[in-house]
């Protein structure tokens, strides 16, 4: 008796496509937010003169990116509820990463 593999369900493919869309929009969102930050008075002075600039937290941002990659992989690979939770975590982590870039000029 052999089993035939079941096709992917519609919600699972929907989670995959939404996760991929969120991942593709992440880099342009970071770019736009950084441009907006540099357009402010403080961001412009920090960029031009490097005066009174808080250092960017590279460690926490790297941890966020690592968690984003893990949640993306889980959202695209896991079926059902796990994919839904991973997609929610991915979107939340992307929002936190964008806000972190927004907070530091």
Gaussian input, Z-matrix of N, CA and C with variables (Angstrom, degrees):
# hf/3-21g

backbone

0 1
 N
 C     1     B1
 C     2     B2     1     A1
 N     3     B3     2     A2     1     D1
 C     4     B4     3     A3     2     D2
 C     5     B5     4     A4     3     D3
 N     6     B6     5     A5     4     D4
 C     7     B7     6     A6     5     D5
 C     8     B8     7     A7     6     D6
 N     9     B9     8     A8     7     D7
 C    10    B10     9     A9     8     D8
 C    11    B11    10    A10     9     D9
 N    12    B12    11    A11    10    D10
 C    13    B13    12    A12    11    D11
 C    14    B14    13    A13    12    D12
 N    15    B15    14    A14    13    D13
 C    16    B16    15    A15    14    D14
 C    17    B17    16    A16    15    D15
 N    18    B18    17    A17    16    D16
 C    19    B19    18    A18    17    D17
 C    20    B20    19    A19    18    D18
 N    21    B21    20    A20    19    D19
 C    22    B22    21    A21    20    D20
 C    23    B23    22    A22    21    D21
 N    24    B24    23    A23    22    D22
 C    25    B25    24    A24    23    D23
 C    26    B26    25    A25    24    D24
 N    27    B27    26    A26    25    D25
 C    28    B28    27    A27    26    D26
 C    29    B29    28    A28    27    D27
 N    30    B30    29    A29    28    D28
 C    31    B31    30    A30    29    D29
 C    32    B32    31    A31    30    D30
 N    33    B33    32    A32    31    D31
 C    34    B34    33    A33    32    D32
 C    35    B35    34    A34    33    D33
 N    36    B36    35    A35    34    D34
 C    37    B37    36    A36    35    D35
 C    38    B38    37    A37    36    D36
 N    39    B39    38    A38    37    D37
 C    40    B40    39    A39    38    D38
 C    41    B41    40    A40    39    D39
 N    42    B42    41    A41    40    D40
 C    43    B43    42    A42    41    D41
 C    44    B44    43    A43    42    D42
 N    45    B45    44    A44    43    D43
 C    46    B46    45    A45    44    D44
 C    47    B47    46    A46    45    D45
 N    48    B48    47    A47    46    D46
 C    49    B49    48    A48    47    D47
 C    50    B50    49    A49    48    D48
 N    51    B51    50    A50    49    D49
 C    52    B52    51    A51    50    D50
 C    53    B53    52    A52    51    D51
 N    54    B54    53    A53    52    D52
 C    55    B55    54    A54    53    D53
 C    56    B56    55    A55    54    D54
 N    57    B57    56    A56    55    D55
 C    58    B58    57    A57    56    D56
 C    59    B59    58    A58    57    D57
 N    60    B60    59    A59    58    D58
 C    61    B61    60    A60    59    D59
 C    62    B62    61    A61    60    D60
 N    63    B63    62    A62    61    D61
 C    64    B64    63    A63    62    D62
 C    65    B65    64    A64    63    D63
 N    66    B66    65    A65    64    D64
 C    67    B67    66    A66    65    D65
 C    68    B68    67    A67    66    D66
 N    69    B69    68    A68    67    D67
 C    70    B70    69    A69    68    D68
 C    71    B71    70    A70    69    D69
 N    72    B72    71    A71    70    D70
 C    73    B73    72    A72    71    D71
 C    74    B74    73    A73    72    D72
 N    75    B75    74    A74    73    D73
 C    76    B76    75    A75    74    D74
 C    77    B77    76    A76    75    D75
 N    78    B78    77    A77    76    D76
 C    79    B79    78    A78    77    D77
 C    80    B80    79    A79    78    D78
 N    81    B81    80    A80    79    D79
 C    82    B82    81    A81    80    D80
 C    83    B83    82    A82    81    D81
 N    84    B84    83    A83    82    D82
 C    85    B85    84    A84    83    D83
 C    86    B86    85    A85    84    D84
 N    87    B87    86    A86    85    D85
 C    88    B88    87    A87    86    D86
 C    89    B89    88    A88    87    D87
 N    90    B90    89    A89    88    D88
 C    91    B91    90    A90    89    D89
 C    92    B92    91    A91    90    D90
 N    93    B93    92    A92    91    D91
 C    94    B94    93    A93    92    D92
 C    95    B95    94    A94    93    D93
 N    96    B96    95    A95    94    D94
 C    97    B97    96    A96    95    D95
 C    98    B98    97    A97    96    D96
 N    99    B99    98    A98    97    D97
 C   100   B100    99    A99    98    D98
 C   101   B101   100   A100    99    D99
 N   102   B102   101   A101   100   D100
 C   103   B103   102   A102   101   D101
 C   104   B104   103   A103   102   D102
 N   105   B105   104   A104   103   D103
 C   106   B106   105   A105   104   D104
 C   107   B107   106   A106   105   D105
 N   108   B108   107   A107   106   D106
 C   109   B109   108   A108   107   D107
 C   110   B110   109   A109   108   D108
 N   111   B111   110   A110   109   D109
 C   112   B112   111   A111   110   D110
 C   113   B113   112   A112   111   D111
 N   114   B114   113   A113   112   D112
 C   115   B115   114   A114   113   D113
 C   116   B116   115   A115   114   D114
 N   117   B117   116   A116   115   D115
 C   118   B118   117   A117   116   D116
 C   119   B119   118   A118   117   D117
 N   120   B120   119   A119   118   D118
 C   121   B121   120   A120   119   D119
 C   122   B122   121   A121   120   D120
 N   123   B123   122   A122   121   D121
 C   124   B124   123   A123   122   D122
 C   125   B125   124   A124   123   D123
 N   126   B126   125   A125   124   D124
 C   127   B127   126   A126   125   D125
 C   128   B128   127   A127   126   D126
 N   129   B129   128   A128   127   D127
 C   130   B130   129   A129   128   D128
 C   131   B131   130   A130   129   D129
 N   132   B132   131   A131   130   D130
 C   133   B133   132   A132   131   D131
 C   134   B134   133   A133   132   D132
 N   135   B135   134   A134   133   D133
 C   136   B136   135   A135   134   D134
 C   137   B137   136   A136   135   D135
 N   138   B138   137   A137   136   D136
 C   139   B139   138   A138   137   D137
 C   140   B140   139   A139   138   D138
 N   141   B141   140   A140   139   D139
 C   142   B142   141   A141   140   D140
 C   143   B143   142   A142   141   D141
 N   144   B144   143   A143   142   D142
 C   145   B145   144   A144   143   D143
 C   146   B146   145   A145   144   D144
 N   147   B147   146   A146   145   D145
 C   148   B148   147   A147   146   D146
 C   149   B149   148   A148   147   D147
 N   150   B150   149   A149   148   D148
 C   151   B151   150   A150   149   D149
 C   152   B152   151   A151   150   D150
 N   153   B153   152   A152   151   D151
 C   154   B154   153   A153   152   D152
 C   155   B155   154   A154   153   D153
 N   156   B156   155   A155   154   D154
 C   157   B157   156   A156   155   D155
 C   158   B158   157   A157   156   D156
 N   159   B159   158   A158   157   D157
 C   160   B160   159   A159   158   D158
 C   161   B161   160   A160   159   D159
 N   162   B162   161   A161   160   D160
 C   163   B163   162   A162   161   D161
 C   164   B164   163   A163   162   D162
 N   165   B165   164   A164   163   D163
 C   166   B166   165   A165   164   D164
 C   167   B167   166   A166   165   D165
 N   168   B168   167   A167   166   D166
 C   169   B169   168   A168   167   D167
 C   170   B170   169   A169   168   D168
 N   171   B171   170   A170   169   D169
 C   172   B172   171   A171   170   D170
 C   173   B173   172   A172   171   D171
 N   174   B174   173   A173   172   D172
 C   175   B175   174   A174   173   D173
 C   176   B176   175   A175   174   D174
 N   177   B177   176   A176   175   D175
 C   178   B178   177   A177   176   D176
 C   179   B179   178   A178   177   D177
 N   180   B180   179   A179   178   D178
 C   181   B181   180   A180   179   D179
 C   182   B182   181   A181   180   D180
 N   183   B183   182   A182   181   D181
 C   184   B184   183   A183   182   D182
 C   185   B185   184   A184   183   D183
 N   186   B186   185   A185   184   D184
 C   187   B187   186   A186   185   D185
 C   188   B188   187   A187   186   D186
 N   189   B189   188   A188   187   D187
 C   190   B190   189   A189   188   D188
 C   191   B191   190   A190   189   D189
 N   192   B192   191   A191   190   D190
 C   193   B193   192   A192   191   D191
 C   194   B194   193   A193   192   D192
 N   195   B195   194   A194   193   D193
 C   196   B196   195   A195   194   D194
 C   197   B197   196   A196   195   D195
 N   198   B198   197   A197   196   D196
 C   199   B199   198   A198   197   D197
 C   200   B200   199   A199   198   D198
 N   201   B201   200   A200   199   D199
 C   202   B202   201   A201   200   D200
 C   203   B203   202   A202   201   D201
 N   204   B204   203   A203   202   D202
 C   205   B205   204   A204   203   D203
 C   206   B206   205   A205   204   D204
 N   207   B207   206   A206   205   D205
 C   208   B208   207   A207   206   D206
 C   209   B209   208   A208   207   D207
 N   210   B210   209   A209   208   D208
 C   211   B211   210   A210   209   D209
 C   212   B212   211   A211   210   D210
 N   213   B213   212   A212   211   D211
 C   214   B214   213   A213   212   D212
 C   215   B215   214   A214   213   D213
 N   216   B216   215   A215   214   D214
 C   217   B217   216   A216   215   D215
 C   218   B218   217   A217   216   D216
 N   219   B219   218   A218   217   D217
 C   220   B220   219   A219   218   D218
 C   221   B221   220   A220   219   D219
 N   222   B222   221   A221   220   D220
 C   223   B223   222   A222   221   D221
 C   224   B224   223   A223   222   D222
 N   225   B225   224   A224   223   D223
 C   226   B226   225   A225   224   D224
 C   227   B227   226   A226   225   D225
 N   228   B228   227   A227   226   D226
 C   229   B229   228   A228   227   D227
 C   230   B230   229   A229   228   D228
 N   231   B231   230   A230   229   D229
 C   232   B232   231   A231   230   D230
 C   233   B233   232   A232   231   D231
 N   234   B234   233   A233   232   D232
 C   235   B235   234   A234   233   D233
 C   236   B236   235   A235   234   D234
 N   237   B237   236   A236   235   D235
 C   238   B238   237   A237   236   D236
 C   239   B239   238   A238   237   D237
 N   240   B240   239   A239   238   D238
 C   241   B241   240   A240   239   D239
 C   242   B242   241   A241   240   D240
 N   243   B243   242   A242   241   D241
 C   244   B244   243   A243   242   D242
 C   245   B245   244   A244   243   D243
 N   246   B246   245   A245   244   D244
 C   247   B247   246   A246   245   D245
 C   248   B248   247   A247   246   D246
 N   249   B249   248   A248   247   D247
 C   250   B250   249   A249   248   D248
 C   251   B251   250   A250   249   D249
 N   252   B252   251   A251   250   D250
 C   253   B253   252   A252   251   D251
 C   254   B254   253   A253   252   D252
 N   255   B255   254   A254   253   D253
 C   256   B256   255   A255   254   D254
 C   257   B257   256   A256   255   D255
 N   258   B258   257   A257   256   D256
 C   259   B259   258   A258   257   D257
 C   260   B260   259   A259   258   D258
 N   261   B261   260   A260   259   D259
 C   262   B262   261   A261   260   D260
 C   263   B263   262   A262   261   D261
 N   264   B264   263   A263   262   D262
 C   265   B265   264   A264   263   D263
 C   266   B266   265   A265   264   D264
 N   267   B267   266   A266   265   D265
 C   268   B268   267   A267   266   D266
 C   269   B269   268   A268   267   D267
 N   270   B270   269   A269   268   D268
 C   271   B271   270   A270   269   D269
 C   272   B272   271   A271   270   D270
 N   273   B273   272   A272   271   D271
 C   274   B274   273   A273   272   D272
 C   275   B275   274   A274   273   D273
 N   276   B276   275   A275   274   D274
 C   277   B277   276   A276   275   D275
 C   278   B278   277   A277   276   D276
 N   279   B279   278   A278   277   D277
 C   280   B280   279   A279   278   D278
 C   281   B281   280   A280   279   D279
 N   282   B282   281   A281   280   D280
 C   283   B283   282   A282   281   D281
 C   284   B284   283   A283   282   D282
 N   285   B285   284   A284   283   D283
 C   286   B286   285   A285   284   D284
 C   287   B287   286   A286   285   D285
 N   288   B288   287   A287   286   D286
 C   289   B289   288   A288   287   D287
 C   290   B290   289   A289   288   D288
 N   291   B291   290   A290   289   D289
 C   292   B292   291   A291   290   D290
 C   293   B293   292   A292   291   D291
 N   294   B294   293   A293   292   D292
 C   295   B295   294   A294   293   D293
 C   296   B296   295   A295   294   D294
 N   297   B297   296   A296   295   D295
 C   298   B298   297   A297   296   D296
 C   299   B299   298   A298   297   D297
 N   300   B300   299   A299   298   D298
 C   301   B301   300   A300   299   D299
 C   302   B302   301   A301   300   D300
 N   303   B303   302   A302   301   D301
 C   304   B304   303   A303   302   D302
 C   305   B305   304   A304   303   D303
 N   306   B306   305   A305   304   D304
 C   307   B307   306   A306   305   D305
 C   308   B308   307   A307   306   D306
 N   309   B309   308   A308   307   D307
 C   310   B310   309   A309   308   D308
 C   311   B311   310   A310   309   D309
 N   312   B312   311   A311   310   D310
 C   313   B313   312   A312   311   D311
 C   314   B314   313   A313   312   D312

   B1=1.4323
   B2=1.5311
   B3=1.3150
   B4=1.4605
   B5=1.5223
   B6=1.2867
   B7=1.4591
   B8=1.5175
   B9=1.2832
   B10=1.4568
   B11=1.5240
   B12=1.2948
   B13=1.4545
   B14=1.5267
   B15=1.3077
   B16=1.4526
   B17=1.5288
   B18=1.3121
   B19=1.4618
   B20=1.5220
   B21=1.3157
   B22=1.4592
   B23=1.5199
   B24=1.3054
   B25=1.4509
   B26=1.5202
   B27=1.2920
   B28=1.4567
   B29=1.5322
   B30=1.3418
   B31=1.4639
   B32=1.5293
   B33=1.3206
   B34=1.4632
   B35=1.5198
   B36=1.3201
   B37=1.4611
   B38=1.5272
   B39=1.3172
   B40=1.4600
   B41=1.5221
   B42=1.3311
   B43=1.4665
   B44=1.5219
   B45=1.3350
   B46=1.4644
   B47=1.5192
   B48=1.3220
   B49=1.4609
   B50=1.5259
   B51=1.3159
   B52=1.4634
   B53=1.5221
   B54=1.3154
   B55=1.4553
   B56=1.5203
   B57=1.3160
   B58=1.4613
   B59=1.5268
   B60=1.3272
   B61=1.4557
   B62=1.5197
   B63=1.3215
   B64=1.4671
   B65=1.5255
   B66=1.3277
   B67=1.4665
   B68=1.5231
   B69=1.3223
   B70=1.4622
   B71=1.5285
   B72=1.3165
   B73=1.4635
   B74=1.5227
   B75=1.3176
   B76=1.4639
   B77=1.5257
   B78=1.3088
   B79=1.4706
   B80=1.5260
   B81=1.3283
   B82=1.4644
   B83=1.5280
   B84=1.3291
   B85=1.4626
   B86=1.5236
   B87=1.3348
   B88=1.4644
   B89=1.5247
   B90=1.3236
   B91=1.4607
   B92=1.5287
   B93=1.3213
   B94=1.4651
   B95=1.5185
   B96=1.3244
   B97=1.4636
   B98=1.5224
   B99=1.3193
   B100=1.4652
   B101=1.5244
   B102=1.3209
   B103=1.4655
   B104=1.5295
   B105=1.3242
   B106=1.4665
   B107=1.5182
   B108=1.3183
   B109=1.4678
   B110=1.5171
   B111=1.3183
   B112=1.4635
   B113=1.5251
   B114=1.3250
   B115=1.4589
   B116=1.5264
   B117=1.3182
   B118=1.4594
   B119=1.5267
   B120=1.3229
   B121=1.4602
   B122=1.5305
   B123=1.3156
   B124=1.4648
   B125=1.5206
   B126=1.3075
   B127=1.4643
   B128=1.5130
   B129=1.3310
   B130=1.4616
   B131=1.5111
   B132=1.3543
   B133=1.4663
   B134=1.5181
   B135=1.3128
   B136=1.4641
   B137=1.5290
   B138=1.3227
   B139=1.4603
   B140=1.5229
   B141=1.3246
   B142=1.4647
   B143=1.5202
   B144=1.3369
   B145=1.4585
   B146=1.5201
   B147=1.3130
   B148=1.4669
   B149=1.5250
   B150=1.3257
   B151=1.4576
   B152=1.5252
   B153=1.3261
   B154=1.4656
   B155=1.5254
   B156=1.3096
   B157=1.4597
   B158=1.5255
   B159=1.3130
   B160=1.4602
   B161=1.5254
   B162=1.3197
   B163=1.4647
   B164=1.5318
   B165=1.3179
   B166=1.4615
   B167=1.5201
   B168=1.3313
   B169=1.4747
   B170=1.5328
   B171=1.3040
   B172=1.4593
   B173=1.5289
   B174=1.3161
   B175=1.4634
   B176=1.5215
   B177=1.3397
   B178=1.4694
   B179=1.5243
   B180=1.3280
   B181=1.4617
   B182=1.5299
   B183=1.3197
   B184=1.4646
   B185=1.5183
   B186=1.3397
   B187=1.4648
   B188=1.5243
   B189=1.3351
   B190=1.4648
   B191=1.5218
   B192=1.3279
   B193=1.4606
   B194=1.5255
   B195=1.3353
   B196=1.4673
   B197=1.5269
   B198=1.3258
   B199=1.4630
   B200=1.5292
   B201=1.3292
   B202=1.4662
   B203=1.5215
   B204=1.3021
   B205=1.4657
   B206=1.5249
   B207=1.3160
   B208=1.4711
   B209=1.5227
   B210=1.3375
   B211=1.4672
   B212=1.5260
   B213=1.3341
   B214=1.4628
   B215=1.5225
   B216=1.3142
   B217=1.4728
   B218=1.5272
   B219=1.3270
   B220=1.4635
   B221=1.5234
   B222=1.3347
   B223=1.4667
   B224=1.5188
   B225=1.3142
   B226=1.4615
   B227=1.5255
   B228=1.3191
   B229=1.4645
   B230=1.5229
   B231=1.3090
   B232=1.4617
   B233=1.5278
   B234=1.3022
   B235=1.4589
   B236=1.5313
   B237=1.3054
   B238=1.4555
   B239=1.5101
   B240=1.3124
   B241=1.4631
   B242=1.5238
   B243=1.3043
   B244=1.4697
   B245=1.5271
   B246=1.3105
   B247=1.4560
   B248=1.5154
   B249=1.3233
   B250=1.4563
   B251=1.5257
   B252=1.3181
   B253=1.4650
   B254=1.5274
   B255=1.3173
   B256=1.4657
   B257=1.5249
   B258=1.3260
   B259=1.4641
   B260=1.5232
   B261=1.3186
   B262=1.4642
   B263=1.5264
   B264=1.3222
   B265=1.4655
   B266=1.5218
   B267=1.3185
   B268=1.4636
   B269=1.5219
   B270=1.3184
   B271=1.4636
   B272=1.5254
   B273=1.3238
   B274=1.4676
   B275=1.5303
   B276=1.3202
   B277=1.4639
   B278=1.5228
   B279=1.3210
   B280=1.4616
   B281=1.5245
   B282=1.3244
   B283=1.4650
   B284=1.5218
   B285=1.3178
   B286=1.4693
   B287=1.5286
   B288=1.3142
   B289=1.4701
   B290=1.5249
   B291=1.3315
   B292=1.4631
   B293=1.5221
   B294=1.3219
   B295=1.4634
   B296=1.5345
   B297=1.3102
   B298=1.4716
   B299=1.5263
   B300=1.3128
   B301=1.4591
   B302=1.5295
   B303=1.3123
   B304=1.4630
   B305=1.5214
   B306=1.3216
   B307=1.4664
   B308=1.5166
   B309=1.3278
   B310=1.4548
   B311=1.5263
   B312=1.3446
   B313=1.4720
   B314=1.4728
   A1=108.15
   A2=116.16
   A3=120.79
   A4=109.35
   A5=113.90
   A6=119.67
   A7=109.34
   A8=114.72
   A9=118.96
   A10=108.18
   A11=117.12
   A12=118.63
   A13=111.00
   A14=114.73
   A15=120.53
   A16=110.05
   A17=118.06
   A18=119.31
   A19=110.55
   A20=114.79
   A21=119.85
   A22=109.22
   A23=115.38
   A24=119.45
   A25=109.89
   A26=115.90
   A27=120.50
   A28=111.71
   A29=119.74
   A30=117.64
   A31=113.48
   A32=117.74
   A33=119.44
   A34=110.79
   A35=117.33
   A36=119.08
   A37=110.71
   A38=116.73
   A39=119.99
   A40=110.40
   A41=118.00
   A42=121.11
   A43=110.63
   A44=116.16
   A45=119.53
   A46=111.56
   A47=116.59
   A48=119.05
   A49=111.55
   A50=117.87
   A51=120.31
   A52=110.96
   A53=117.42
   A54=120.85
   A55=110.72
   A56=116.33
   A57=120.39
   A58=111.07
   A59=117.18
   A60=120.85
   A61=111.10
   A62=117.18
   A63=120.51
   A64=110.90
   A65=116.99
   A66=120.20
   A67=111.23
   A68=117.48
   A69=120.69
   A70=112.07
   A71=117.67
   A72=121.11
   A73=113.25
   A74=117.11
   A75=120.65
   A76=112.13
   A77=118.35
   A78=120.54
   A79=112.90
   A80=120.22
   A81=117.97
   A82=112.81
   A83=117.23
   A84=119.94
   A85=110.54
   A86=117.28
   A87=120.12
   A88=111.00
   A89=116.71
   A90=121.19
   A91=110.97
   A92=117.51
   A93=121.40
   A94=110.87
   A95=117.26
   A96=120.27
   A97=110.59
   A98=118.57
   A99=120.52
   A100=111.03
   A101=117.78
   A102=121.27
   A103=109.55
   A104=117.33
   A105=120.50
   A106=111.71
   A107=117.04
   A108=120.54
   A109=110.15
   A110=117.73
   A111=120.63
   A112=112.25
   A113=117.86
   A114=121.37
   A115=112.11
   A116=117.71
   A117=119.73
   A118=109.71
   A119=115.48
   A120=120.73
   A121=110.90
   A122=116.11
   A123=119.93
   A124=111.47
   A125=117.12
   A126=120.86
   A127=112.11
   A128=116.73
   A129=120.03
   A130=112.14
   A131=116.20
   A132=119.16
   A133=111.54
   A134=116.05
   A135=119.50
   A136=110.31
   A137=116.85
   A138=120.97
   A139=111.61
   A140=116.71
   A141=120.53
   A142=112.67
   A143=117.39
   A144=120.64
   A145=114.24
   A146=117.54
   A147=122.93
   A148=111.12
   A149=115.56
   A150=121.88
   A151=108.38
   A152=116.54
   A153=123.15
   A154=112.90
   A155=115.81
   A156=120.27
   A157=109.45
   A158=115.19
   A159=119.43
   A160=108.09
   A161=117.93
   A162=118.84
   A163=110.71
   A164=115.20
   A165=120.12
   A166=109.39
   A167=118.47
   A168=121.02
   A169=111.11
   A170=115.53
   A171=120.92
   A172=111.29
   A173=117.60
   A174=120.90
   A175=113.13
   A176=118.12
   A177=118.16
   A178=113.67
   A179=117.27
   A180=119.60
   A181=110.41
   A182=117.40
   A183=120.57
   A184=112.04
   A185=116.04
   A186=119.60
   A187=110.78
   A188=116.38
   A189=119.84
   A190=111.37
   A191=116.71
   A192=119.96
   A193=111.69
   A194=116.94
   A195=119.99
   A196=110.74
   A197=116.71
   A198=120.32
   A199=110.90
   A200=116.37
   A201=120.18
   A202=111.95
   A203=116.24
   A204=120.09
   A205=110.18
   A206=116.90
   A207=120.72
   A208=110.55
   A209=116.98
   A210=119.03
   A211=111.44
   A212=117.91
   A213=120.65
   A214=110.78
   A215=116.52
   A216=120.18
   A217=110.45
   A218=116.86
   A219=119.55
   A220=110.53
   A221=117.44
   A222=120.07
   A223=112.01
   A224=117.53
   A225=119.09
   A226=112.75
   A227=118.18
   A228=120.45
   A229=114.03
   A230=117.64
   A231=120.18
   A232=110.95
   A233=116.22
   A234=119.13
   A235=111.57
   A236=115.77
   A237=121.70
   A238=115.67
   A239=113.76
   A240=121.17
   A241=112.72
   A242=117.79
   A243=120.48
   A244=110.70
   A245=117.70
   A246=121.25
   A247=111.74
   A248=116.39
   A249=120.92
   A250=111.19
   A251=116.82
   A252=120.91
   A253=110.25
   A254=116.99
   A255=120.38
   A256=111.37
   A257=117.55
   A258=120.68
   A259=110.66
   A260=117.21
   A261=120.54
   A262=110.80
   A263=116.74
   A264=120.30
   A265=110.71
   A266=117.29
   A267=121.00
   A268=110.81
   A269=117.17
   A270=120.88
   A271=110.32
   A272=117.37
   A273=120.63
   A274=111.14
   A275=117.52
   A276=120.68
   A277=111.66
   A278=116.98
   A279=119.54
   A280=110.71
   A281=117.07
   A282=120.36
   A283=110.99
   A284=117.42
   A285=120.61
   A286=110.41
   A287=117.47
   A288=120.55
   A289=110.91
   A290=117.43
   A291=120.57
   A292=110.52
   A293=117.29
   A294=120.50
   A295=111.55
   A296=116.79
   A297=119.74
   A298=110.81
   A299=117.05
   A300=120.97
   A301=109.95
   A302=116.17
   A303=120.63
   A304=112.38
   A305=116.64
   A306=120.22
   A307=114.02
   A308=118.01
   A309=120.55
   A310=110.47
   A311=117.10
   A312=119.24
   A313=110.90
   D1=119.48
   D2=179.40
   D3=-109.85
   D4=146.84
   D5=178.70
   D6=-101.36
   D7=139.17
   D8=174.43
   D9=-95.89
   D10=138.27
   D11=-179.26
   D12=-65.68
   D13=139.84
   D14=179.16
   D15=-80.83
   D16=140.72
   D17=177.49
   D18=-68.80
   D19=156.80
   D20=179.94
   D21=-64.25
   D22=139.69
   D23=179.58
   D24=-74.34
   D25=161.54
   D26=-178.20
   D27=-63.27
   D28=-45.66
   D29=178.81
   D30=-62.19
   D31=-35.74
   D32=179.51
   D33=-65.17
   D34=-40.74
   D35=177.72
   D36=-69.93
   D37=-30.96
   D38=176.30
   D39=-66.20
   D40=-40.46
   D41=177.26
   D42=-64.59
   D43=-39.92
   D44=178.62
   D45=-62.80
   D46=-45.73
   D47=-178.41
   D48=-68.24
   D49=-37.69
   D50=177.83
   D51=-68.57
   D52=-37.50
   D53=177.45
   D54=-65.36
   D55=-42.04
   D56=177.93
   D57=-65.08
   D58=-40.71
   D59=177.82
   D60=-63.54
   D61=-42.74
   D62=178.42
   D63=-64.13
   D64=-38.95
   D65=178.97
   D66=-68.11
   D67=-38.00
   D68=179.77
   D69=-70.12
   D70=-31.55
   D71=-179.73
   D72=-84.92
   D73=-7.43
   D74=-176.46
   D75=-67.20
   D76=-48.71
   D77=-178.72
   D78=-65.25
   D79=-43.59
   D80=174.90
   D81=-62.51
   D82=-34.05
   D83=177.65
   D84=-64.68
   D85=-42.45
   D86=177.04
   D87=-62.13
   D88=-41.32
   D89=-179.77
   D90=-63.65
   D91=-46.59
   D92=-179.51
   D93=-63.96
   D94=-42.66
   D95=179.77
   D96=-65.04
   D97=-39.81
   D98=178.87
   D99=-65.73
   D100=-38.54
   D101=176.12
   D102=-63.63
   D103=-42.68
   D104=178.20
   D105=-63.12
   D106=-39.18
   D107=178.61
   D108=-66.58
   D109=-42.44
   D110=179.88
   D111=-69.76
   D112=-19.28
   D113=178.47
   D114=-78.31
   D115=-14.48
   D116=177.79
   D117=-76.61
   D118=165.77
   D119=-179.62
   D120=-63.68
   D121=-47.17
   D122=-179.95
   D123=-65.07
   D124=-42.61
   D125=179.58
   D126=-65.24
   D127=-38.56
   D128=178.37
   D129=-66.86
   D130=-42.41
   D131=177.35
   D132=-66.47
   D133=-37.66
   D134=179.41
   D135=-65.97
   D136=-39.09
   D137=179.94
   D138=-70.74
   D139=-42.07
   D140=-175.08
   D141=-81.18
   D142=-44.87
   D143=-171.89
   D144=-106.51
   D145=-17.61
   D146=-177.25
   D147=57.01
   D148=43.19
   D149=179.39
   D150=-112.80
   D151=135.34
   D152=178.24
   D153=55.91
   D154=42.46
   D155=179.45
   D156=-104.80
   D157=127.26
   D158=174.50
   D159=-76.58
   D160=138.35
   D161=179.70
   D162=-67.91
   D163=142.03
   D164=179.84
   D165=-70.23
   D166=132.81
   D167=-179.30
   D168=-76.06
   D169=89.62
   D170=-175.94
   D171=-67.78
   D172=-39.16
   D173=-179.04
   D174=-61.23
   D175=-53.82
   D176=177.55
   D177=-63.11
   D178=-34.38
   D179=178.08
   D180=-67.26
   D181=-39.31
   D182=176.01
   D183=-64.12
   D184=-39.08
   D185=177.04
   D186=-65.13
   D187=-39.11
   D188=176.01
   D189=-61.95
   D190=-43.39
   D191=179.39
   D192=-64.59
   D193=-38.92
   D194=177.36
   D195=-64.31
   D196=-43.13
   D197=177.95
   D198=-65.38
   D199=-34.41
   D200=176.12
   D201=-63.39
   D202=-43.29
   D203=179.49
   D204=-63.53
   D205=-43.00
   D206=179.29
   D207=-63.30
   D208=-45.61
   D209=-179.58
   D210=-66.91
   D211=-33.23
   D212=176.27
   D213=-65.09
   D214=-44.77
   D215=-179.83
   D216=-64.04
   D217=-42.44
   D218=179.47
   D219=-66.94
   D220=-40.74
   D221=-179.33
   D222=-65.47
   D223=-32.77
   D224=179.55
   D225=-85.46
   D226=-21.05
   D227=-176.16
   D228=-102.42
   D229=-31.36
   D230=-173.23
   D231=-86.89
   D232=139.52
   D233=177.68
   D234=-89.65
   D235=159.54
   D236=169.50
   D237=67.08
   D238=-135.16
   D239=-173.50
   D240=-63.93
   D241=-37.11
   D242=179.78
   D243=-62.86
   D244=-38.46
   D245=176.91
   D246=-65.53
   D247=-39.44
   D248=178.61
   D249=-64.92
   D250=-42.74
   D251=179.12
   D252=-67.19
   D253=-41.46
   D254=179.19
   D255=-65.54
   D256=-36.62
   D257=176.79
   D258=-65.12
   D259=-42.68
   D260=177.28
   D261=-63.25
   D262=-40.55
   D263=177.97
   D264=-66.04
   D265=-39.32
   D266=179.53
   D267=-62.39
   D268=-46.70
   D269=-179.18
   D270=-65.49
   D271=-40.27
   D272=178.80
   D273=-65.52
   D274=-42.32
   D275=178.67
   D276=-66.60
   D277=-36.03
   D278=176.08
   D279=-64.93
   D280=-40.04
   D281=177.71
   D282=-63.85
   D283=-41.01
   D284=178.73
   D285=-65.68
   D286=-40.35
   D287=179.27
   D288=-65.18
   D289=-40.94
   D290=177.71
   D291=-65.06
   D292=-40.92
   D293=177.99
   D294=-67.04
   D295=-32.74
   D296=176.68
   D297=-66.07
   D298=-41.23
   D299=176.29
   D300=-66.10
   D301=-36.79
   D302=179.06
   D303=-66.90
   D304=-29.94
   D305=-176.44
   D306=-79.99
   D307=-22.32
   D308=-175.98
   D309=-117.96
   D310=111.95
   D311=177.85
   D312=-77.20

